[in-house]
Amino acid sequence: MKPSAGYTNRPASDNPRDIEAWGLTEAARRLMLAAQTPENPEPLRQALSLNQRLWTIFQSSMAEPDCPLPKELREKILVLSLIVDRQTFERLGDLDVTKLQSLIDINRNIAAGLSQRPADGTASVPAGMAAPTATPPRAPMMAPPANPGAQRPGMAPAGMASGGVGKFNISI
């Protein structure tokens, strides 16, 4: 995928995990920047719109018939995406920058999970799934948090962020 103009921090890797983590981190970064200028609502509207588009990609990937993730994991991702939808629409309605932290936390925590790699360098594959092939399926990958018992507000529900395989293009 060709890097978008103006995005020098886009990952050089074509690894879907890296691209997804970058997209979530970029959306969180833009939400944080928008929060710094509450007197100008346009950056906030743009950041919220970007975040909504990104999570719509996750939603549509989970609804695809050939999604390789287990049904329970897909359902948890969809529940999280509904939380993001609700928060996004509420923020678009009130443009309250003091209420952005949950969206920022969700994006940053999922991105952190996607950025983690197993210690032995092999990809973890959930039970019942085949190992990735040369052409991976198109579902977003949600990796497990480093310490699942230490969940903070805004984090994915327990079990939500377990491994998967996927690839999709993010153009932001």
Secondary structure, 3 states (H helix, E strand, C coil): CCCCCCCCCCCCCCCHHHHHHHHHHHHHHHHHHHHCCCCCHHHHHHHHHHHHHHHHHHHHHHHCCCCCCCHHHHHHHHHHHHHHHHHHHHHHHHCCHHHCHHHHHHHHHHHHHHHCCCCCCCCCCCCCCCCCCCCCCCCCCCCCCCCCCCCCCCCCCCCCCCCCCCCCCCCC
